[in-house]
């Protein structure tokens, strides 16, 4: 008798195996481009592999333009973004998502039960999203016809049972997470309620001599002993907060004072034990100038085209920010936006597409945005591409440091549409008229 364990296992052709799977699968990269699809998916969606590989899924499968109530693209985008952000599988309710008729006769009605599963690499970063669907069109159509198709409905109900079971398991897990979030919310509200019972707080804002604005926060809490006030702004110093049962890191006030100083202001406190504390923030009043001071009409946000097509690469790990900028750039139809959620992916796309402009977030999962900027500037192929930083860090020294590194502009989040569009108009062959100054 031969020893089967000693035999070399046969080499598996995983590509052919994937292509022949009876379930419907599509594989996307982190930018939601189609990089693999199996035969069953192609057959169900009435398309061909060569026509969709490399395309964004929403370009390959758009909403039915003849259905004004179509929500397939919006719902699928939201699910994919959740999966990419949380790195957890995201199951969707049954979706109406029509597919184009290959014969050119409009769209064909389709209903799907989708599930999006993120796949991570060895470092825990998003590598792929597996988009799996069940075609439930016939089941939904039979349900519409009611009792006249009872026998067929019973047959289909048996086939759908496994799908429903899987989705119910997903829903159970989602409910578990929601309960955990609800518990956290109740704990937070309990702490807020405790604070309201033990004291109140009031805020006032007013001008001060010397061109400053004072923000005054007065509470009626426990107060702070005189010997402890000097420690209040020391990083990680929590005084007796831990003993009193309050969570935290001891960084809030230290960071607040740092931000106030960075804006040319001050943050101070006075306190009386048993009566409460008063926090004072004094900030210099600045005068709006130029474009910020004038009343800009809605015409400045009108749709404008450039002399030729332009490509903008946005390196940003928050899907909602990518979507927001994409919506803003709808007013610049000459611009094609490419998204990258990782710095390394952004670097690869910069080399592959040589974009006309790069929008760069600084807080990326795999490397700081400043490090990506250095790599772009060090490479002759990308060093001349204008880079615009989009960041929530508004401290002047940081803005100055990035300008010293050669960024074309620095826009502070939340991004104002007018600032973004004006910056693009300046850097990407501005329309007729004087070019606006680039925001800093």
DRENDO-1510 file (C-alpha; in Angstrom, 1 decimal, always signed):
<recs>
REC; n; res; u; v; w
REC; 1; UNK; +0.0; +0.0; +0.0 .
REC; 2; UNK; +1.5; +3.4; -1.0 .
REC; 3; UNK; +2.1; +6.1; +1.5 .
REC; 4; UNK; -0.1; +9.0; +0.3 .
REC; 5; UNK; +1.4; +11.3; +2.9 .
REC; 6; UNK; +4.8; +11.0; +1.2 .
REC; 7; UNK; +3.5; +12.1; -2.2 .
REC; 8; UNK; +3.9; +15.7; -3.3 .
REC; 9; UNK; +0.5; +17.4; -3.3 .
REC; 10; UNK; -0.6; +18.7; -6.7 .
REC; 11; UNK; -0.1; +22.3; -7.5 .
REC; 12; UNK; -3.5; +24.1; -7.4 .
REC; 13; UNK; -4.4; +26.6; -10.1 .
REC; 14; UNK; -6.1; +29.1; -7.8 .
REC; 15; UNK; -6.9; +31.5; -10.7 .
REC; 16; UNK; -8.9; +28.8; -12.5 .
REC; 17; UNK; -10.5; +27.6; -9.3 .
REC; 18; UNK; -11.6; +31.2; -8.5 .
REC; 19; UNK; -13.0; +31.6; -12.0 .
REC; 20; UNK; -15.1; +28.5; -11.8 .
REC; 21; UNK; -16.6; +29.0; -8.3 .
REC; 22; UNK; -20.4; +28.8; -8.5 .
REC; 23; UNK; -20.9; +31.7; -6.1 .
REC; 24; UNK; -20.7; +35.3; -7.4 .
REC; 25; UNK; -17.4; +37.1; -6.5 .
REC; 26; UNK; -15.8; +40.4; -7.4 .
REC; 27; UNK; -12.4; +41.5; -6.0 .
REC; 28; UNK; -11.6; +45.2; -5.5 .
REC; 29; UNK; -8.5; +47.1; -4.6 .
REC; 30; UNK; -8.6; +49.7; -1.8 .
REC; 31; UNK; -9.6; +52.4; -4.3 .
REC; 32; UNK; -12.6; +50.2; -5.3 .
REC; 33; UNK; -11.2; +49.2; -8.7 .
REC; 34; UNK; -12.1; +45.8; -10.1 .
REC; 35; UNK; -9.0; +43.5; -10.1 .
REC; 36; UNK; -10.6; +40.1; -10.4 .
REC; 37; UNK; -14.1; +38.6; -11.2 .
REC; 38; UNK; -15.3; +35.1; -11.6 .
REC; 39; UNK; -17.4; +33.6; -14.4 .
REC; 40; UNK; -20.6; +33.3; -12.3 .
REC; 41; UNK; -20.5; +37.0; -11.5 .
REC; 42; UNK; -20.0; +37.9; -15.2 .
REC; 43; UNK; -22.9; +35.8; -16.2 .
REC; 44; UNK; -25.2; +37.2; -13.6 .
REC; 45; UNK; -24.4; +40.8; -14.4 .
REC; 46; UNK; -24.5; +40.3; -18.2 .
REC; 47; UNK; -21.0; +41.7; -18.8 .
REC; 48; UNK; -17.5; +40.6; -19.9 .
REC; 49; UNK; -14.3; +40.4; -18.0 .
REC; 50; UNK; -12.3; +42.6; -20.4 .
REC; 51; UNK; -14.9; +45.4; -20.1 .
REC; 52; UNK; -14.8; +45.8; -16.3 .
REC; 53; UNK; -11.2; +44.8; -15.1 .
REC; 54; UNK; -9.3; +47.9; -14.0 .
REC; 55; UNK; -12.4; +50.1; -13.8 .
REC; 56; UNK; -13.9; +51.6; -10.7 .
REC; 57; UNK; -16.9; +49.5; -9.7 .
REC; 58; UNK; -19.3; +52.4; -9.9 .
REC; 59; UNK; -18.2; +53.2; -13.5 .
REC; 60; UNK; -18.5; +49.6; -14.5 .
REC; 61; UNK; -21.9; +49.3; -12.8 .
REC; 62; UNK; -23.7; +52.7; -12.7 .
REC; 63; UNK; -27.2; +53.3; -11.5 .
REC; 64; UNK; -30.0; +52.8; -14.0 .
REC; 65; UNK; -30.5; +56.3; -15.5 .
REC; 66; UNK; -34.1; +55.4; -16.2 .
REC; 67; UNK; -34.9; +54.8; -12.5 .
REC; 68; UNK; -35.0; +58.1; -10.6 .
REC; 69; UNK; -35.3; +56.2; -7.3 .
REC; 70; UNK; -32.1; +54.1; -7.9 .
REC; 71; UNK; -29.9; +54.0; -4.8 .
REC; 72; UNK; -27.6; +51.1; -5.7 .
REC; 73; UNK; -24.4; +53.1; -6.2 .
REC; 74; UNK; -24.9; +55.2; -3.0 .
REC; 75; UNK; -25.7; +52.1; -0.9 .
REC; 76; UNK; -22.9; +50.0; -2.2 .
REC; 77; UNK; -20.4; +52.9; -1.8 .
REC; 78; UNK; -21.5; +53.4; +1.8 .
REC; 79; UNK; -21.0; +49.6; +2.5 .
REC; 80; UNK; -17.6; +49.5; +0.8 .
REC; 81; UNK; -16.4; +52.5; +2.7 .
REC; 82; UNK; -17.6; +51.0; +6.0 .
REC; 83; UNK; -15.7; +47.8; +5.2 .
REC; 84; UNK; -12.6; +49.7; +4.3 .
REC; 85; UNK; -12.7; +51.9; +7.3 .
REC; 86; UNK; -13.5; +49.3; +10.0 .
REC; 87; UNK; -11.8; +46.3; +8.3 .
REC; 88; UNK; -14.9; +44.3; +9.2 .
REC; 89; UNK; -17.3; +42.5; +6.8 .
REC; 90; UNK; -20.3; +44.6; +5.9 .
REC; 91; UNK; -23.5; +42.9; +4.9 .
REC; 92; UNK; -26.2; +44.8; +3.0 .
REC; 93; UNK; -30.0; +44.4; +2.9 .
REC; 94; UNK; -31.4; +43.2; -0.4 .
REC; 95; UNK; -30.6; +45.9; -3.0 .
REC; 96; UNK; -32.3; +46.8; -6.3 .
REC; 97; UNK; -29.3; +47.4; -8.6 .
REC; 98; UNK; -30.1; +47.1; -12.3 .
REC; 99; UNK; -27.5; +46.0; -14.9 .
REC; 100; UNK; -27.0; +47.3; -18.4 .
REC; 101; UNK; -28.5; +45.1; -21.2 .
REC; 102; UNK; -25.5; +44.0; -23.4 .
REC; 103; UNK; -27.8; +44.4; -26.4 .
REC; 104; UNK; -28.1; +48.1; -25.8 .
REC; 105; UNK; -31.8; +47.9; -24.7 .
REC; 106; UNK; -31.4; +50.0; -21.5 .
REC; 107; UNK; -31.1; +48.2; -18.2 .
REC; 108; UNK; -32.3; +44.8; -16.8 .
REC; 109; UNK; -34.0; +44.7; -13.4 .
REC; 110; UNK; -31.8; +42.9; -10.8 .
REC; 111; UNK; -32.1; +42.4; -7.0 .
REC; 112; UNK; -29.0; +41.3; -5.0 .
REC; 113; UNK; -28.1; +40.3; -1.5 .
REC; 114; UNK; -24.5; +41.7; -1.1 .
REC; 115; UNK; -21.7; +41.2; +1.4 .
REC; 116; UNK; -18.3; +43.1; +1.4 .
REC; 117; UNK; -15.4; +41.4; +3.1 .
REC; 118; UNK; -12.1; +43.4; +3.6 .
REC; 119; UNK; -8.8; +41.4; +3.3 .
REC; 120; UNK; -5.7; +42.8; +5.0 .
REC; 121; UNK; -2.1; +42.3; +4.3 .
REC; 122; UNK; +0.6; +41.0; +6.7 .
REC; 123; UNK; +0.8; +44.4; +8.4 .
REC; 124; UNK; -3.0; +44.6; +9.0 .
REC; 125; UNK; -3.6; +47.1; +6.2 .
REC; 126; UNK; -6.4; +46.9; +3.7 .
REC; 127; UNK; -5.3; +45.0; +0.6 .
REC; 128; UNK; -8.5; +43.9; -1.1 .
REC; 129; UNK; -12.3; +43.9; -0.7 .
REC; 130; UNK; -14.2; +40.7; -1.8 .
REC; 131; UNK; -17.6; +41.7; -3.0 .
REC; 132; UNK; -19.9; +38.7; -2.9 .
REC; 133; UNK; -23.5; +38.8; -4.0 .
REC; 134; UNK; -26.5; +36.5; -4.3 .
REC; 135; UNK; -28.9; +37.1; -7.2 .
REC; 136; UNK; -32.3; +37.1; -5.6 .
REC; 137; UNK; -34.1; +38.7; -8.6 .
REC; 138; UNK; -36.4; +35.8; -9.3 .
REC; 139; UNK; -37.3; +35.4; -5.7 .
REC; 140; UNK; -38.3; +39.1; -5.4 .
REC; 141; UNK; -40.3; +39.0; -8.6 .
REC; 142; UNK; -42.2; +35.8; -7.5 .
REC; 143; UNK; -43.0; +37.5; -4.2 .
REC; 144; UNK; -44.6; +40.4; -6.1 .
REC; 145; UNK; -46.9; +37.9; -8.0 .
REC; 146; UNK; -48.2; +36.5; -4.7 .
REC; 147; UNK; -50.2; +33.3; -4.3 .
REC; 148; UNK; -50.4; +32.6; -8.1 .
REC; 149; UNK; -46.8; +31.3; -7.8 .
REC; 150; UNK; -47.0; +29.6; -4.4 .
REC; 151; UNK; -45.3; +26.4; -5.6 .
REC; 152; UNK; -42.4; +28.2; -7.1 .
REC; 153; UNK; -42.2; +30.5; -4.1 .
REC; 154; UNK; -41.8; +27.4; -1.8 .
REC; 155; UNK; -39.1; +26.0; -4.0 .
REC; 156; UNK; -37.2; +29.3; -3.9 .
REC; 157; UNK; -37.8; +29.8; -0.2 .
REC; 158; UNK; -35.8; +26.6; +0.4 .
REC; 159; UNK; -32.9; +27.8; -1.8 .
REC; 160; UNK; -32.9; +31.2; -0.1 .
REC; 161; UNK; -32.9; +29.8; +3.5 .
REC; 162; UNK; -29.1; +29.6; +3.6 .
REC; 163; UNK; -28.7; +33.2; +2.5 .
REC; 164; UNK; -31.2; +34.4; +5.0 .
REC; 165; UNK; -29.4; +32.4; +7.8 .
REC; 166; UNK; -26.1; +34.0; +6.9 .
REC; 167; UNK; -27.6; +37.5; +6.8 .
REC; 168; UNK; -29.3; +36.9; +10.2 .
REC; 169; UNK; -26.0; +35.9; +11.7 .
REC; 170; UNK; -24.4; +39.1; +10.3 .
REC; 171; UNK; -27.3; +41.1; +11.8 .
REC; 172; UNK; -26.8; +39.4; +15.2 .
REC; 173; UNK; -23.2; +40.5; +15.2 .
REC; 174; UNK; -24.2; +44.0; +14.1 .
REC; 175; UNK; -26.7; +44.1; +16.9 .
REC; 176; UNK; -24.1; +43.0; +19.4 .
REC; 177; UNK; -21.8; +45.9; +18.3 .
REC; 178; UNK; -24.7; +48.3; +18.5 .
REC; 179; UNK; -25.5; +47.1; +22.1 .
REC; 180; UNK; -21.8; +47.7; +23.0 .
REC; 181; UNK; -22.0; +51.2; +21.5 .
REC; 182; UNK; -25.3; +51.8; +23.3 .
REC; 183; UNK; -23.7; +50.7; +26.6 .
REC; 184; UNK; -20.8; +53.2; +26.0 .
REC; 185; UNK; -23.3; +55.9; +25.2 .
REC; 186; UNK; -25.2; +55.2; +28.5 .
REC; 187; UNK; -22.0; +55.3; +30.4 .
REC; 188; UNK; -21.1; +58.7; +28.9 .
REC; 189; UNK; -24.5; +60.1; +29.6 .
REC; 190; UNK; -24.3; +58.8; +33.2 .
REC; 191; UNK; -21.0; +60.7; +33.6 .
REC; 192; UNK; -22.5; +63.9; +32.1 .
REC; 193; UNK; -25.5; +63.6; +34.4 .
REC; 194; UNK; -23.1; +63.2; +37.4 .
REC; 195; UNK; -21.3; +66.4; +36.3 .
REC; 196; UNK; -24.5; +68.3; +35.9 .
REC; 197; UNK; -25.6; +67.2; +39.4 .
REC; 198; UNK; -22.3; +68.3; +40.9 .
REC; 199; UNK; -22.0; +71.7; +39.2 .
REC; 200; UNK; -22.7; +73.9; +36.2 .
REC; 201; UNK; -20.7; +75.7; +33.6 .
REC; 202; UNK; -21.2; +78.9; +31.7 .
REC; 203; UNK; -19.4; +80.4; +28.7 .
REC; 204; UNK; -19.0; +84.1; +27.7 .
REC; 205; UNK; -17.2; +85.8; +24.9 .
REC; 206; UNK; -16.2; +89.4; +24.7 .
REC; 207; UNK; -13.7; +91.9; +23.4 .
REC; 208; UNK; -10.7; +93.0; +25.5 .
REC; 209; UNK; -8.5; +96.1; +25.4 .
REC; 210; UNK; -5.5; +95.6; +23.1 .
REC; 211; UNK; -7.4; +93.9; +20.2 .
REC; 212; UNK; -8.0; +90.6; +21.9 .
REC; 213; UNK; -11.0; +88.3; +22.3 .
REC; 214; UNK; -11.6; +86.6; +25.6 .
REC; 215; UNK; -13.4; +83.3; +26.0 .
REC; 216; UNK; -14.4; +82.8; +29.6 .
REC; 217; UNK; -15.5; +79.4; +31.0 .
REC; 218; UNK; -16.8; +79.4; +34.6 .
REC; 219; UNK; -17.9; +76.3; +36.5 .
REC; 220; UNK; -19.3; +75.7; +39.9 .
REC; 221; UNK; -17.5; +72.4; +40.5 .
REC; 222; UNK; -15.2; +71.3; +43.3 .
REC; 223; UNK; -12.5; +73.9; +42.5 .
REC; 224; UNK; -8.7; +73.3; +42.5 .
REC; 225; UNK; -6.4; +73.7; +45.5 .
REC; 226; UNK; -3.8; +76.5; +45.1 .
REC; 227; UNK; -0.9; +74.2; +45.3 .
REC; 228; UNK; -2.3; +72.1; +42.4 .
REC; 229; UNK; -3.1; +74.9; +40.0 .
REC; 230; UNK; +0.5; +75.1; +38.8 .
REC; 231; UNK; +0.4; +71.5; +37.8 .
REC; 232; UNK; -2.9; +71.8; +35.8 .
REC; 233; UNK; -1.3; +72.3; +32.4 .
REC; 234; UNK; +1.5; +69.7; +32.8 .
REC; 235; UNK; +1.1; +66.9; +30.3 .
REC; 236; UNK; -0.3; +63.7; +31.8 .
REC; 237; UNK; -0.9; +65.4; +35.1 .
REC; 238; UNK; -4.5; +64.5; +36.3 .
REC; 239; UNK; -4.3; +65.7; +39.9 .
REC; 240; UNK; -6.9; +63.6; +41.8 .
REC; 241; UNK; -9.2; +62.9; +38.8 .
REC; 242; UNK; -8.3; +59.2; +38.7 .
REC; 243; UNK; -9.1; +58.8; +42.4 .
REC; 244; UNK; -12.4; +60.6; +41.8 .
REC; 245; UNK; -13.3; +58.0; +39.1 .
REC; 246; UNK; -12.8; +60.3; +36.0 .
REC; 247; UNK; -11.2; +58.8; +33.0 .
REC; 248; UNK; -8.7; +60.6; +30.8 .
REC; 249; UNK; -5.1; +61.0; +29.8 .
REC; 250; UNK; -4.2; +64.4; +31.3 .
REC; 251; UNK; -3.4; +65.9; +27.9 .
REC; 252; UNK; -6.5; +68.0; +27.2 .
REC; 253; UNK; -5.6; +71.2; +29.0 .
REC; 254; UNK; -1.9; +70.9; +28.0 .
REC; 255; UNK; -2.9; +70.7; +24.4 .
REC; 256; UNK; -5.4; +73.5; +24.7 .
REC; 257; UNK; -2.8; +75.8; +26.1 .
REC; 258; UNK; -0.4; +74.7; +23.3 .
REC; 259; UNK; -3.0; +75.6; +20.7 .
REC; 260; UNK; -3.8; +78.9; +22.3 .
REC; 261; UNK; -0.1; +79.8; +22.4 .
REC; 262; UNK; +0.3; +78.7; +18.8 .
REC; 263; UNK; -2.4; +81.2; +17.7 .
REC; 264; UNK; -0.7; +84.0; +19.6 .
REC; 265; UNK; -2.9; +83.8; +22.6 .
REC; 266; UNK; -3.0; +82.6; +26.3 .
REC; 267; UNK; -4.9; +80.2; +28.4 .
REC; 268; UNK; -5.0; +80.7; +32.2 .
REC; 269; UNK; -7.1; +79.6; +35.2 .
REC; 270; UNK; -8.1; +80.8; +38.6 .
REC; 271; UNK; -9.9; +78.6; +41.1 .
REC; 272; UNK; -11.4; +78.7; +44.6 .
REC; 273; UNK; -11.8; +75.3; +46.3 .
REC; 274; UNK; -15.4; +74.5; +47.0 .
REC; 275; UNK; -16.7; +77.2; +44.7 .
REC; 276; UNK; -15.3; +76.4; +41.2 .
REC; 277; UNK; -12.9; +77.5; +38.5 .
REC; 278; UNK; -12.6; +80.1; +35.8 .
REC; 279; UNK; -10.7; +79.4; +32.6 .
REC; 280; UNK; -9.7; +82.4; +30.4 .
REC; 281; UNK; -8.6; +82.1; +26.7 .
REC; 282; UNK; -7.4; +85.4; +25.2 .
REC; 283; UNK; -6.8; +85.4; +21.4 .
REC; 284; UNK; -5.7; +88.2; +19.1 .
REC; 285; UNK; -8.4; +89.6; +16.8 .
REC; 286; UNK; -7.4; +89.5; +13.2 .
REC; 287; UNK; -8.9; +91.4; +10.3 .
REC; 288; UNK; -10.1; +89.4; +7.3 .
REC; 289; UNK; -8.4; +90.6; +4.1 .
REC; 290; UNK; -8.7; +90.1; +0.4 .
REC; 291; UNK; -11.0; +87.4; -0.8 .
REC; 292; UNK; -12.0; +86.5; +2.8 .
REC; 293; UNK; -13.4; +89.9; +3.4 .
REC; 294; UNK; -15.4; +90.4; +0.3 .
REC; 295; UNK; -18.9; +89.2; -0.3 .
REC; 296; UNK; -18.4; +86.4; -2.9 .
REC; 297; UNK; -21.5; +85.6; -5.0 .
REC; 298; UNK; -22.7; +82.1; -5.8 .
REC; 299; UNK; -21.3; +82.6; -9.3 .
REC; 300; UNK; -17.8; +81.9; -7.9 .
REC; 301; UNK; -18.8; +78.3; -7.3 .
REC; 302; UNK; -20.3; +77.8; -10.7 .
REC; 303; UNK; -19.1; +74.9; -12.9 .
REC; 304; UNK; -16.0; +75.7; -14.8 .
REC; 305; UNK; -13.9; +73.7; -17.3 .
REC; 306; UNK; -10.2; +74.0; -18.0 .
REC; 307; UNK; -8.5; +74.0; -21.4 .
REC; 308; UNK; -7.8; +70.2; -21.2 .
REC; 309; UNK; -8.3; +67.2; -18.9 .
REC; 310; UNK; -6.5; +67.2; -15.5 .
REC; 311; UNK; -5.8; +64.4; -13.0 .
REC; 312; UNK; -5.8; +65.0; -9.3 .
REC; 313; UNK; -4.6; +62.4; -6.8 .
REC; 314; UNK; -6.0; +62.6; -3.3 .
REC; 315; UNK; -4.1; +60.6; -0.6 .
REC; 316; UNK; -6.6; +60.3; +2.3 .
REC; 317; UNK; -7.5; +57.4; +4.6 .
REC; 318; UNK; -11.0; +58.6; +5.6 .
REC; 319; UNK; -13.5; +57.5; +2.9 .
REC; 320; UNK; -15.9; +60.3; +3.8 .
REC; 321; UNK; -13.3; +63.0; +3.0 .
REC; 322; UNK; -12.6; +61.4; -0.3 .
REC; 323; UNK; -16.3; +61.4; -1.1 .
REC; 324; UNK; -16.6; +65.0; +0.0 .
REC; 325; UNK; -13.8; +66.2; -2.3 .
REC; 326; UNK; -15.2; +64.1; -5.1 .
REC; 327; UNK; -18.5; +65.9; -4.7 .
REC; 328; UNK; -16.8; +69.3; -4.7 .
REC; 329; UNK; -14.8; +68.5; -7.8 .
REC; 330; UNK; -18.1; +67.8; -9.7 .
REC; 331; UNK; -18.0; +71.6; -10.3 .
REC; 332; UNK; -14.7; +71.1; -12.2 .
REC; 333; UNK; -15.7; +68.5; -14.9 .
REC; 334; UNK; -12.2; +68.7; -16.5 .
REC; 335; UNK; -10.7; +67.0; -13.3 .
REC; 336; UNK; -10.5; +63.3; -12.8 .
REC; 337; UNK; -10.0; +62.4; -9.1 .
REC; 338; UNK; -8.0; +59.3; -8.1 .
REC; 339; UNK; -8.1; +58.3; -4.5 .
REC; 340; UNK; -5.5; +56.5; -2.3 .
REC; 341; UNK; -6.1; +55.5; +1.3 .
REC; 342; UNK; -2.5; +54.5; +2.0 .
REC; 343; UNK; +0.7; +56.6; +1.5 .
REC; 344; UNK; +2.4; +53.8; -0.4 .
REC; 345; UNK; -0.6; +53.4; -2.7 .
REC; 346; UNK; -0.5; +57.1; -3.3 .
REC; 347; UNK; +3.2; +56.9; -4.2 .
REC; 348; UNK; +2.5; +54.1; -6.6 .
REC; 349; UNK; -0.4; +55.9; -8.2 .
REC; 350; UNK; +1.7; +59.1; -8.5 .
REC; 351; UNK; +4.3; +57.2; -10.6 .
REC; 352; UNK; +1.7; +55.4; -12.6 .
REC; 353; UNK; -0.6; +58.4; -13.5 .
REC; 354; UNK; +1.7; +61.4; -13.1 .
REC; 355; UNK; -1.2; +63.5; -11.8 .
REC; 356; UNK; -1.3; +67.3; -12.4 .
REC; 357; UNK; -1.9; +67.9; -8.7 .
REC; 358; UNK; -1.7; +65.9; -5.4 .
REC; 359; UNK; -4.0; +66.6; -2.5 .
REC; 360; UNK; -2.3; +65.2; +0.7 .
REC; 361; UNK; -3.6; +64.3; +4.1 .
REC; 362; UNK; -0.9; +64.2; +6.8 .
REC; 363; UNK; -2.2; +61.5; +9.1 .
REC; 364; UNK; -2.0; +58.3; +7.0 .
REC; 365; UNK; -2.1; +54.7; +8.4 .
REC; 366; UNK; +1.2; +53.5; +6.9 .
REC; 367; UNK; +3.5; +56.5; +7.1 .
REC; 368; UNK; +3.2; +60.3; +7.9 .
REC; 369; UNK; +2.2; +62.5; +5.1 .
REC; 370; UNK; +5.4; +64.5; +5.6 .
REC; 371; UNK; +7.4; +61.3; +4.8 .
REC; 372; UNK; +5.4; +60.8; +1.6 .
REC; 373; UNK; +6.1; +64.4; +0.6 .
REC; 374; UNK; +9.8; +63.7; +1.0 .
REC; 375; UNK; +9.6; +60.7; -1.2 .
REC; 376; UNK; +7.7; +62.6; -3.9 .
REC; 377; UNK; +10.2; +65.5; -3.8 .
REC; 378; UNK; +13.2; +63.1; -3.9 .
REC; 379; UNK; +12.1; +61.4; -7.1 .
REC; 380; UNK; +12.7; +63.3; -10.3 .
REC; 381; UNK; +9.6; +61.8; -11.8 .
REC; 382; UNK; +7.3; +63.3; -9.1 .
REC; 383; UNK; +9.2; +66.2; -7.6 .
REC; 384; UNK; +7.6; +68.9; -9.8 .
REC; 385; UNK; +4.0; +67.8; -9.2 .
REC; 386; UNK; +2.3; +70.5; -7.0 .
REC; 387; UNK; +1.2; +69.2; -3.6 .
REC; 388; UNK; -1.6; +70.8; -1.6 .
REC; 389; UNK; -1.9; +69.7; +2.0 .
REC; 390; UNK; -5.4; +69.2; +3.5 .
REC; 391; UNK; -5.0; +68.9; +7.3 .
REC; 392; UNK; -6.8; +69.7; +10.5 .
REC; 393; UNK; -3.5; +71.0; +12.1 .
REC; 394; UNK; -3.9; +74.7; +11.9 .
REC; 395; UNK; -0.8; +75.7; +14.0 .
REC; 396; UNK; +1.2; +78.3; +12.2 .
REC; 397; UNK; +4.6; +76.7; +12.7 .
REC; 398; UNK; +3.4; +73.5; +11.1 .
REC; 399; UNK; +1.9; +75.4; +8.1 .
REC; 400; UNK; +5.3; +77.3; +7.8 .
REC; 401; UNK; +7.2; +74.0; +8.0 .
REC; 402; UNK; +5.2; +72.5; +5.2 .
REC; 403; UNK; +5.6; +75.5; +3.0 .
REC; 404; UNK; +9.3; +75.4; +3.6 .
REC; 405; UNK; +9.2; +71.8; +2.2 .
REC; 406; UNK; +7.7; +73.1; -1.0 .
REC; 407; UNK; +3.9; +72.5; -0.8 .
REC; 408; UNK; +1.9; +74.7; -3.1 .
REC; 409; UNK; -0.9; +75.4; -0.6 .
REC; 410; UNK; -2.1; +74.4; +2.8 .
REC; 411; UNK; -5.8; +74.1; +3.4 .
REC; 412; UNK; -7.3; +73.5; +6.9 .
REC; 413; UNK; -10.0; +71.0; +7.5 .
REC; 414; UNK; -12.9; +71.2; +7.4 .
REC; 415; UNK; -12.3; +72.2; +3.8 .
REC; 416; UNK; -14.2; +75.1; +2.4 .
REC; 417; UNK; -15.4; +74.4; -1.1 .
REC; 418; UNK; -14.4; +77.9; -2.3 .
REC; 419; UNK; -10.9; +77.6; -1.0 .
REC; 420; UNK; -10.4; +74.2; -2.7 .
REC; 421; UNK; -11.8; +75.3; -6.0 .
REC; 422; UNK; -9.9; +78.5; -6.0 .
REC; 423; UNK; -6.7; +76.6; -5.3 .
REC; 424; UNK; -7.4; +74.2; -8.2 .
REC; 425; UNK; -8.2; +77.1; -10.5 .
REC; 426; UNK; -4.8; +78.7; -9.7 .
REC; 427; UNK; -2.7; +75.5; -10.1 .
REC; 428; UNK; -4.6; +73.8; -13.0 .
REC; 429; UNK; -4.8; +76.4; -15.7 .
REC; 430; UNK; -7.2; +78.9; -14.2 .
REC; 431; UNK; -10.3; +80.0; -16.1 .
REC; 432; UNK; -10.4; +83.4; -17.8 .
REC; 433; UNK; -9.8; +86.2; -15.4 .
REC; 434; UNK; -7.3; +87.0; -12.7 .
REC; 435; UNK; -6.1; +84.0; -10.7 .
REC; 436; UNK; -7.0; +84.1; -7.0 .
REC; 437; UNK; -4.3; +83.9; -4.4 .
REC; 438; UNK; -3.6; +80.5; -3.1 .
REC; 439; UNK; -4.8; +80.0; +0.5 .
REC; 440; UNK; -2.2; +79.3; +3.2 .
</recs>
